[in-house]
């Protein structure tokens, strides 16, 4: 009698689960084909954006979304953004696309092998490597670059290492450094936060945001790189880079919006 009751409860619990999560099997190859056919035309074959759609491969606000959130955007589209609904792909097709996108993002669901020392990595992050002058980590550090508190959650260590030693590969809109001179002779440098045909908004290294009309500029140079130093590969040893990678992964918050809401309420 008890066994039958437990079985009935199990069946009932499974019935309450959303259909997309009943089966964990994904086909990344199929997801790649679907992405190429339906998504690459706007987001680019590598997911890094184009003229009609944003970067979804390295942009922090996209990478930090849960699989469920991504699936919802694909299934339902985003009203007013030009992103259509792809519900016709079905649950399996959407799951495959999400799996392929995670591959583009460098995400991994397998246990990662870390060879560095977390404490040494923290010391480097806030010390010699000077990462904290721009990046925030759990409330400590700068604010010119992205908050890395949850960055290492589910990211393959090789991807993090590649971002450290080859930052030019990961420059995204909103992180590029521009240098410009105003008609008044003021020479400035900062992070380009937005730009249109008539104006630019720049965050200067002191953290202040300033807006300039392009007609007030004598010269404007897009550098093609971010504030991230490009010489970490030579400035730091391989072991030190491993330490920083280990620190970022081991210290990462799990990417779970609901847990963040609970934490903020508790605060």
C-alpha positions as CSV (number, residue, x, y, z in Angstrom):
1,X,0.0,0.0,0.0
2,X,2.8,2.4,1.0
3,X,4.7,1.6,-2.2
4,X,1.7,2.3,-4.4
5,X,1.1,5.6,-2.6
6,X,4.8,6.6,-3.1
7,X,4.6,5.6,-6.7
8,X,1.5,7.8,-7.2
9,X,3.2,10.7,-5.5
10,X,6.2,10.4,-7.8
11,X,4.0,10.2,-10.9
12,X,2.1,13.3,-9.7
13,X,5.3,15.2,-9.1
14,X,6.7,14.4,-12.5
15,X,3.4,15.5,-14.1
16,X,3.9,18.9,-12.5
17,X,7.3,19.5,-14.2
18,X,7.4,21.7,-17.2
19,X,7.6,19.7,-20.4
20,X,11.0,21.0,-21.5
21,X,12.7,19.7,-18.4
22,X,11.4,16.1,-18.5
23,X,14.3,15.1,-20.8
24,X,17.8,16.3,-20.3
25,X,19.0,14.9,-23.6
26,X,20.2,17.6,-26.0
27,X,21.7,17.5,-29.5
28,X,24.2,20.3,-29.9
29,X,24.8,19.5,-33.5
30,X,21.1,19.9,-34.3
31,X,21.1,23.1,-32.3
32,X,24.0,24.4,-34.4
33,X,22.1,23.7,-37.6
34,X,18.9,25.4,-36.2
35,X,20.9,28.4,-35.0
36,X,22.6,28.7,-38.4
37,X,19.2,28.6,-40.2
38,X,17.1,30.8,-37.8
39,X,19.5,32.9,-35.7
40,X,22.8,33.5,-37.4
41,X,21.3,35.9,-40.0
42,X,20.8,38.5,-37.2
43,X,23.1,37.4,-34.4
44,X,26.0,36.3,-36.5
45,X,27.3,32.8,-37.0
46,X,29.4,33.1,-33.9
47,X,26.6,34.8,-31.9
48,X,28.5,38.0,-31.4
49,X,25.9,40.2,-33.0
50,X,25.4,42.0,-36.3
51,X,23.6,45.1,-37.6
52,X,20.2,43.7,-36.7
53,X,20.7,41.9,-33.4
54,X,23.0,42.1,-30.3
55,X,25.9,39.9,-29.1
56,X,24.5,36.9,-27.3
57,X,27.8,34.9,-27.1
58,X,29.8,37.1,-24.7
59,X,27.5,39.8,-23.4
60,X,27.3,39.4,-19.7
61,X,23.5,40.2,-19.4
62,X,22.9,37.2,-21.8
63,X,25.5,34.8,-20.5
64,X,24.1,35.2,-17.0
65,X,20.5,34.2,-18.0
66,X,19.3,30.8,-16.9
67,X,18.6,28.1,-19.5
68,X,14.9,28.5,-18.7
69,X,15.0,32.2,-19.4
70,X,16.8,31.7,-22.7
71,X,14.3,29.1,-23.8
72,X,11.5,31.4,-22.9
73,X,12.9,34.2,-25.0
74,X,13.4,31.8,-28.0
75,X,9.9,30.4,-27.6
76,X,8.0,33.6,-27.1
77,X,10.2,36.3,-28.7
78,X,10.8,39.7,-27.1
79,X,8.0,42.3,-27.9
80,X,9.3,45.5,-29.4
81,X,12.8,44.3,-29.9
82,X,12.6,42.7,-33.3
83,X,13.2,39.3,-31.8
84,X,10.4,37.0,-33.2
85,X,9.0,33.9,-31.5
86,X,10.4,30.5,-32.4
87,X,7.9,28.3,-30.6
88,X,7.5,26.3,-33.8
89,X,10.9,24.7,-33.1
90,X,9.3,22.7,-30.3
91,X,10.7,22.0,-26.9
92,X,13.4,19.7,-28.2
93,X,14.5,22.1,-30.9
94,X,14.7,25.1,-28.4
95,X,16.6,23.0,-25.9
96,X,19.1,22.1,-28.6
97,X,19.6,25.8,-29.6
98,X,20.1,26.7,-25.9
99,X,22.8,24.0,-25.6
100,X,24.6,25.2,-28.7
101,X,24.4,28.8,-27.5
102,X,25.9,27.7,-24.2
103,X,28.8,26.2,-26.2
104,X,29.3,29.5,-28.0
105,X,29.4,31.2,-24.6
106,X,31.9,28.7,-23.2
107,X,29.5,27.4,-20.7
108,X,29.9,23.8,-19.4
109,X,27.7,21.5,-17.3
110,X,30.5,19.1,-16.5
111,X,32.8,19.2,-13.5
112,X,35.7,21.5,-14.2
113,X,39.3,20.7,-13.4
114,X,41.1,23.5,-11.6
115,X,44.8,23.5,-11.0
116,X,45.3,26.9,-9.3
117,X,45.1,28.1,-5.7
118,X,42.0,30.1,-4.8
119,X,43.6,32.2,-2.1
120,X,46.6,33.2,-4.4
121,X,44.1,34.0,-7.1
122,X,42.2,36.4,-4.8
123,X,45.5,38.1,-3.8
124,X,46.4,38.6,-7.5
125,X,42.9,39.8,-8.4
126,X,43.0,42.5,-5.7
127,X,46.8,43.0,-5.9
128,X,49.4,42.5,-8.6
129,X,47.0,41.8,-11.5
130,X,44.9,44.9,-10.4
131,X,41.7,43.3,-11.8
132,X,39.7,45.0,-9.0
133,X,40.5,48.5,-10.2
134,X,37.8,47.9,-12.9
135,X,35.9,44.7,-11.8
136,X,33.7,44.2,-8.8
137,X,33.8,40.9,-6.9
138,X,31.1,40.4,-4.2
139,X,30.9,44.1,-3.4
140,X,34.6,44.8,-3.6
141,X,36.4,46.5,-6.4
142,X,35.7,48.9,-9.3
143,X,32.8,49.5,-11.5
144,X,34.2,50.5,-14.9
145,X,34.0,46.9,-16.1
146,X,31.6,44.1,-15.5
147,X,30.8,42.6,-12.1
148,X,32.6,39.2,-12.0
149,X,30.8,37.9,-8.9
150,X,29.0,35.2,-10.9
151,X,31.2,35.1,-14.0
152,X,32.9,31.8,-13.3
153,X,29.7,29.9,-12.7
154,X,29.6,27.2,-15.3
155,X,32.3,28.8,-17.5
156,X,34.9,26.4,-18.8
157,X,38.3,27.4,-17.3
158,X,39.9,27.5,-20.8
159,X,37.4,30.2,-21.8
160,X,38.3,32.3,-18.7
161,X,42.0,31.9,-19.4
162,X,41.4,32.9,-23.0
163,X,39.5,36.1,-21.9
164,X,42.4,37.0,-19.6
165,X,45.3,36.5,-22.1
166,X,43.4,37.6,-25.2
167,X,40.9,40.2,-24.2
168,X,40.7,41.8,-27.6
169,X,38.8,38.8,-28.8
170,X,36.0,39.5,-26.3
171,X,35.4,43.2,-26.8
172,X,31.7,43.9,-26.8
173,X,29.5,47.0,-27.5
174,X,29.6,49.0,-24.4
175,X,33.1,48.0,-23.4
176,X,35.2,49.6,-26.1
177,X,37.6,52.4,-25.2
178,X,37.5,55.6,-27.2
179,X,39.9,58.5,-27.3
180,X,38.7,61.9,-28.4
181,X,39.5,65.6,-28.4
182,X,36.9,68.3,-28.1
183,X,36.9,71.5,-30.1
184,X,38.0,73.3,-26.8
185,X,41.1,71.2,-26.8
186,X,40.1,68.8,-24.0
187,X,41.7,65.3,-24.6
188,X,39.7,62.4,-23.0
189,X,39.7,58.7,-22.8
190,X,36.9,56.4,-21.6
191,X,34.6,53.5,-22.2
192,X,32.0,54.1,-24.9
193,X,28.6,53.3,-23.4
194,X,26.4,54.4,-26.2
195,X,26.7,56.1,-29.6
196,X,24.4,57.3,-32.4
197,X,24.8,59.5,-35.4
198,X,24.8,62.7,-33.3
199,X,26.0,61.9,-29.8
200,X,28.3,59.7,-27.7
201,X,28.1,58.8,-24.0
202,X,31.4,57.9,-22.4
203,X,32.2,56.7,-18.9
204,X,35.5,58.3,-17.9
205,X,38.1,56.5,-15.7
206,X,36.9,58.4,-12.7
207,X,33.5,56.8,-13.1
208,X,31.7,59.8,-14.3
209,X,29.4,59.6,-17.4
210,X,29.6,62.4,-19.9
211,X,27.6,63.0,-23.0
212,X,29.1,64.8,-26.1
213,X,27.6,65.9,-29.4
214,X,29.8,64.7,-32.2
215,X,29.7,68.2,-33.6
216,X,31.7,69.3,-30.5
217,X,34.5,66.9,-31.2
218,X,37.6,67.6,-33.1
219,X,38.7,64.0,-33.2
220,X,37.1,60.6,-32.2
221,X,39.1,57.4,-32.3
222,X,37.6,53.9,-31.7
223,X,40.5,51.9,-30.3
224,X,38.9,48.5,-30.9
225,X,39.9,47.3,-27.4
226,X,38.6,47.4,-23.8
227,X,40.3,48.7,-20.6
228,X,41.5,45.1,-20.0
229,X,45.3,45.0,-20.3
230,X,46.5,42.9,-23.2
231,X,49.8,41.9,-21.6
232,X,48.6,39.5,-18.9
233,X,50.1,36.6,-20.9
234,X,53.5,38.1,-20.4
235,X,53.0,40.0,-17.1
236,X,51.7,37.0,-15.2
237,X,53.0,33.4,-15.1
238,X,50.9,30.5,-16.3
239,X,50.5,29.4,-12.7
240,X,49.3,32.8,-11.6
241,X,46.7,32.9,-14.4
242,X,45.5,29.5,-13.2
243,X,45.2,30.9,-9.7
244,X,43.0,33.8,-10.9
245,X,40.9,31.3,-13.0
246,X,40.4,29.1,-9.9
247,X,39.5,32.1,-7.8
248,X,36.8,33.3,-10.3
249,X,35.3,29.8,-10.5
250,X,35.4,28.8,-6.9
251,X,34.1,32.2,-5.7
252,X,31.3,32.5,-8.2
253,X,27.7,32.9,-7.2
254,X,25.4,30.3,-8.8
255,X,23.5,32.0,-11.6
256,X,20.0,31.8,-10.2
257,X,17.9,34.9,-10.3
258,X,15.4,33.6,-7.7
259,X,18.3,33.1,-5.2
260,X,19.4,36.7,-5.9
261,X,15.9,37.9,-5.1
262,X,15.8,36.0,-1.9
263,X,19.3,37.3,-0.9
264,X,18.3,40.9,-1.6
265,X,15.1,40.6,0.5
266,X,17.2,39.1,3.3
267,X,19.5,42.1,3.2
